[in-house]
Amino acid sequence: MARRARATRGRPPEGAAPASPHVARRLPFFEVLDDEQIARLEAQVDWILEDVGIAFRDDPEALRLWRAEGARIEGDTVRAPADWIRALCAKAPRQFTQLARNPARSVEIGGTSQVFAPVYGPPFVRDLEGGRRYGDIAAFRDLVRLTYMLPSLHHGGFVTCEPCDVPVSKRHLDMLLAHMTLSDKPHLGAITEIGRAEDSVAMAEIVFGAETMAEHCVILGNVNTNSPLLVDKVVTEAVRVYCGRGQGIIVVPFILSGAMGPVSTAASVAQAMAEAMMVCAYAQLVRPGAPFVLGNFLSSMSLKSGAPTFGMPEPVVSNYAIGQLARRVGLPLRCGGSLTAAKIEDAQAAYESADSMHSTMLAGAGFVLHAAGWLEGGLCTGFEKLVMDADRLGGYQKVLAGGLDTSDEALARDAYAEVGPGGHFLGCGHTMRNYQTAFYEPRLSDSENVESWEEGGAQDMRRRAHARWTQMLRDYVPPPIDPAVREALEAYVARRKAELPDAWY
């Protein structure tokens, strides 16, 4: 049997800018909490802010600012009236734009917009032929290229994998240079040490100029509180660097229920809200109006082994709950992603990632880190997983943005006039006008008959994904960049590398 060619008309070519650089959501938010539950959770948040407190450790400057503003401080623990903290949080924008080097790819974060970004932080990478190995700068650059080419990923993230062959003290420079030259999508900056955050802002200024940075958000940092109830100087220094320049910060309590929070989803959700809101308030003391994204990374765990579990019902519910609470505070949300504990792209990865990402979508996360590529509880970036997840993100995007079209064209009355009882609509005028865009067509799913599949080599999804990303890299064409900007970036990186000693930890 001859194999039928796959239809590709109507799909954007790889690397082309999507019709919208972010999801313009029309689907209503999925809200699971009733008024009594909201009241009890918010009372718990207020109790933590006022009576329990949040420690701000190893940063006298942070305590000095809190003390100057009238917070109650005992040791390094900061307590404050909940209504004051909420009023400070209200100074942050509900929605803001992060500019991209290519203006067509600038993203709206918050409100009814949703932005998908790839996995962040794994030290390992994996692909079907190379297996599992430490990430290196070559793999990192390839992941930046692939993220740039995938229309369903709107944002570059930052640490798509750790380039472990470059000294820790210098790798952020190579990573920033890759994001700024191999892609023209928006991205995050470094946060692990104050000098690296300052390098990130300085290089962003080379790309965008000081005047643009003074008026617009062009780069954000992504930091975790040290749950439970602890904010360390990595967070507060990053806030001062990014927010001090009018840029944005994403703050994410990382809570394994039963370890870094009580073995209760409700208590952990309230704890996450309190920790993030306290840092948002601090950011607004540093610079009122600084963009802020409230995060939540809540995972259940095996109480037998202590291992995190993903795609489980408790984190799914936490996504819905934190979405409601974040909207009430008026802050954009980061939560969820295509999360799994699976080691390869198998049935476990599919189930867990789908459940995690579907709840993320419905919950209304404005910024979704880990939307594609996550494996092994976040320890590994999968090349096949990246493109497989992105394929599904395209379907989620259509659900979120499309709604149900009830226009005259969608109701197709002319088609009924053309096709009589017992006929078919395959060749009618309405079908011919709309067949290119009527349905979302995943690039990796095989919907052909079994004979065609066998004739094509009986490839499973992993093998098709491997073929796709390797072909994408062969087809990659870098986005244009002003040669003067590239030269200035390369000169900055060379100068800073010469100034910094090699350090591997």
N, C-alpha and C positions, 0 to 999 in steps of 0.2 A: 504494500500500500504506500502510495506517495505521501510524504510528510507535508502537512499543510504549513505554509509560512505563517509565522506569528504576526498579527497586525501590530504596527507601530505608529501608524498615522495618528496625529493628534496629541502625541506625547512630546514634552519638551526634550530636546537633546541633552545629553549629559553635560553638566556645567552651565547650562543656560539658566538665567535668573527665572524663578517661578513667577506666576502671575502676581502673587503677593509674597513678599519676603518673610511673612509671618502668617499665622492663622488668624483670620478675622472671624471670631467665633459668633455663630448665630444660635447654636444649640443652647438651651437653658442650662444653668448650672444644676448639678444633682446635689440636693441638700437633704441630709438624713437626720439632722438634729431638730427636735421640736423646741418650743420656747423654754420649757422647763430645763431641758438638757443644756441649752445654751446658757441659761442663767447660772446653772450649777458649775459649768466649766469656766465661765468668766469669773465667777466668785473665787474659784480655785486659783485662777491666774492672778487675780488681785491679791489674794492671800499670800501667794509666793512673792509678789513684788513688795508687799508692805511688811509682812511678818517674817518670812523666811529669808529673803534677800538673795542677791547674786554677788558672788565674789569677783572682783576685778584684781587679778593677781599680777605681781611683778612689773607693774607699770605705774609708778608714782604720779605721772602726768595725768593718767586717767582718773585716779582718785582725787587729785588736785581740782580737776574740772568739776567732778561731781560735788566735792565739798564746797566749791565756790558758788555752785548753783543751789545749795541748800539741802542736798540729800543727806540722809542719816547714815553715818559710816562707823562701823565697829571693826577694827582691824582692817581687813580688805573687803569686808562684806558691805554692799550698798543696798539700802532699803529706801523706798520712796513711795509717796502716795500714788495709788494706781491711777487716779484721775489725771495727775500731772504727767505720768508716763504716757498715758493714752493721748493727752494733748500734744506732747512732743512727737509721738508717732504720727499724729495728724498733719504735721508739717511736711512729712515726706510725700511725694506725689503718688497718687493712685495709679497713674500710668505715665510712662516716660519713653522717650525715644533714645536708643543707642545708635549713634551714627556708625555707618560702615564706610570703609575706604571707597567703595562703590556706592553712591547714594541710593541706587535702586535696591540695595540689599540692607539698608537701615531697618531696624526692627522696632516695633512697639512692644513694650513689656508692661503687662498689667491691664486693668480694665477688662475688655472682652477679647484681648489679643493673647495668643499663646505662641511661644517660641520653643523650638526643639533644638537641642544641642547634643553632641555625642558624649560618650563615657568620659570620665575625668579621673585620672590618678593611678591607673594600674601600672605596676612595675613590669608586668609580663605581657607579651603578645602571643597570639596563636593564629596559625592558618593551616589549611588542610595539608599543604605540602611541607611547610617549614616546621610544623609542630609548635610546642610551647617553648618559649625562650624569653630571656630578658629583653625588654624593649631597648632599642638603640635609636640614634638620631636618624638613620635611614628609614626605619619603620615609622618613626614620628612624622617625618616629612611626607611619607606616603599616606599616612592617615589624615594629615592636613589636606593633601590633594584630594583624597576621596571625599572628605567632608565638604570641601568646596564644590565638588561635582554633583553631590546628591541634593536634588531640589527640596526634598522633605526635611533636610537639616538646614535650619535658618541661621545658625550661629556656630562658630568654630569651637566654642569651649576654650580649653587651654591645654591641660595635661592629658591629651588623648592617649598617651602612654608616657612613661618615664624614659627618657633617653639615657640609659644607665651607663653608656660608654663615654659620657661627657661629665666632667666634674660637677658636683652638686652646686658649687659656688658660681658656675658659669653657664650651666645648661639653660637657665631661664632666658639668657640672651639669644641663644640659638633658637629656642622655641618661639620667642617673640618675633624674631626675624622671619622664621618660617611662616607664622600666621600672617605677618604683614606683607609678605612678598609672594607666597605661593597661593594665597587666597585673598579675596577682597570682601569676605564676610566679616561681620563683627566678631570679636573674641574677648576673652578675659585676660587678666594679667596675673603676674606672680604675687604671692602673698607670704611665703614662708619665712621671710626675713625682711626687715624694713628697707634695706638697700635694694632688694629685688623688686619690691613694690615701687620704689622710687625710679628704678630703671624702667619699669613698665610704663609709668606715667610719662617719663622723659621721652621714651621712644614713641608713645602715642602722640606727644606734642610735635615730634618731627613729622609724623604723617599728617596730622590735622591742623597744626599751627596753634599758637597760644590763644589767638583771638577766638577761634572756634571752640577750643577747650573751655574757655571762660564762660561760654554760653550754652554748651551742649555736653551731654554725656557721650564719650567716645570709648570708654573702657571701664570695666568693673572688676573688682576683686571678689573671690568666693572663699569664705572662711567658715570654719566650724567652731562653735562654742565647745568647751571642754566639759561636756556634760558628765555629772550632774552639777548644775548651778555654778559653773566656773567659766569666766571669760579671761583668757590669758593675753599677754602682750602681743602675740601674733595678730590677734583680732583687733585690739585697740590701736596698735600702730598702723595696721592696714586701713582702719577707718580714718585715721588722721591723714594718711597719705592720699588715699583715693577721695574721700569725702572732702578733705581739706582743699582739694583742687576742683571741687564741684562734680567729681565723678561718682560712680555708684558702688555700692557694696551689697553683696548677697551674704546673709548670715544664717547658717544652718546648724541648729542643734542636732547632733548625731546620737540618737538614743536607741540602744538595744533594751527593750523592755525586760526588766529582771536583772539588768546589769547597770546601765547608766540612767535608769529610771525605774519606778516601781513596776512590778509585774502586772500592769494594768494599762490598757490602751488609753482610757480616759485620763488617768493621772499623767501619763507620758505626753499626751497631746497638750494638756494644760502647762506642763513643765516646758515643753518646746515653745509654746506661745510666750511664756514669761521670759525665758532666756533671750529669745530673738527680739521681743519688744524692748527689753532693757538695752540691748545693743543699738536698736533703732533710735531709742531716746538719746543715747550717748552720741550717735552720729549726728543727730539734729542739734545737739549742743555744740558739736564741732563746727557744723555748717548747716543752718536751717535750710530745708528744701533739698538737701542732698538725696539723690535717688537711693532707694533702699528696697531690697527684696527679702521678705520674710521667708525663711526656709524651714523645712521639716524633713528629716531623714529618720523615720521611725521604723525599726525592724523588730519583728518577733525573733525569738531564739529558741534553740533546742535546750531545754532545761536539764537535759541529760549530759550534753557535750559542751554547751556554751556557744555552739556555732550559730551565726545569724541565719535566718530563714527568710526567703523572699517570695512574693506572690501569694502570701498567706492571707487569710481573711482579716486578721487584726490590722496589718499595715494598710490593706485596702480600705477598711473603714476609717483609719486615721487620715488617709488622703481626703476623704469626703469631709470629715469633721474639721480638719485644719483649713480646708477651703472655705467653709462657712465662717469660721472664726476670723480668718485673715481678711475676708471681705468686710466684715463688721468693723475691724480696726482700720480698714481703708488702705491696706498694703498689698502690693503684688506678691504672689506666692511662688516659691519653688518647692516642689515635692516630687516624689515618685520617679518614674522612668521605666525602662525595659529591664527590670532587675531580675536576676536569677542566681541561684547557687550552683547551677549546672556547670560542668567543666567544658563541655562542647555544645554545639548547636544540635541538641537532641530534643526529645519530646518534653523532658523536664524544662529545658530552656524555653520552649515554645509556650507551655502552659503558664509558667511563672511569669515570664516577661509579658505575656498578653494580659494576664489578670492585673499585674502591677501597672502596666501602661494604660489599660482601659480605664481603670479607676483614676489615674492621673489626669487623663483627658476629661472625664466627666466632672472631676473635682474642680477644674478650672485653674490649674497651675499656669501662671503667666510665663514662667521660665522653667523649662524641663531639662536639667542636666541628666546625663545617663540615658538619654532617649534612644541611643543606638550603640551597640558594640560591647555591652557589659556582659562579662562571664565570671564565673568562679567567685561570686560574692564581691566583685569589684577588684579582684586581684589581677585580672587578665582582660585585655582587649582582643576580641575576636574579629579578624578581618571579614570572615564570612558573616559573622553575627552583625557587623556594622551594616552591611548592605541588606541583609535579611530584615533587620529591624527597620531600616529606612523604608523598605518596601511597604511594611505595615503602616508606618507613619503617614505615608501618602493616603492610605485608606482612612485613617483617623482624621486626617486633615479634611477630607471630603465630607465626612460625617459632621465635623464641627462647623465647617464653613458653608456647606451646601444647604442645609435645611431641606425642606420638601418644596420643590418648585411647583407652584400651582398657577403659573402663567398660562395664557391661551396656547402658547406653543407646547407647554408641557402637557396640557390636557388633550391635545392632539385630535381635535374634532375632525379636522380635514382628513386624517388618516382613516377614521371610520367611514367617511364619505367615499374614500377610494377603495377600501377593502371591505368586501361583503362578507356575509356569514359563511363560515367554513374556509375563508381564504387565509392568507398570511401577510404579515407586515414587513417581511424581510426586504422587499424591494420598493416599498411605497415611498412617496416623496418625503414624508415626515421622517422616516428612518434614514433616508439618504442625507437629509439635512443635519441629522443629529448623531449619526453613528460614531463619529470620531470622539465625541465627548460625553456620550450618554452614560457610560459606566466607567468606573475606575478599573484600570487594567494593571494588576501587579506585574512587574517585570520578571519576577522569579518563579511565580506559581506556574505549574504546568497543568493546563486544563484540557489538553488534547486526549484523544483516545489512547488506549494502552499500546496499540500497534505502532502509532506514531512515536510514542514515548520510547518504546523498545528500539525502534529504528534509529532514534537519535542517541542511543547509547544507554538508555535506562538510567539516566542521571538523577540522583536524589537532589534535594534542595541545597545541601552543602556543596556538592560538586558544581551545581549551576551558579551558586553564589561565588565560588572560587573563580570560575570562568569570567564572571561579570566584573569582579573588582580588578582582576589582572588585566582585562581588556580596557577597563576605565583608565588604569595607569598608563597603558600604551597610548591611549587617545588624549591624555591630559595635555592641555595647553594653558600655560600660566596666564592669569589675568594681567592686563597692562598696568604698569606703574610708572610714574614720573621718574626718569632716570636720576634726577637730582635727589629725589626722596630716597630712592634705593641707595644711592651713594652715601647719603647722610646717615642712613640706618646702619649700613655696613661699617662706616667709620666709627660710629658710636659703639657698636659691638666690639670692634677691634680695640678701641681705646679702653673700654671697660675690662675686657679680657686681660689686657696687659697690666691693668691695675690690680686685678684680683688674683690672689694665690689659688692654686688648685686645692680643692677640699672635696672629699668624697663622702662627707656626712654632714 
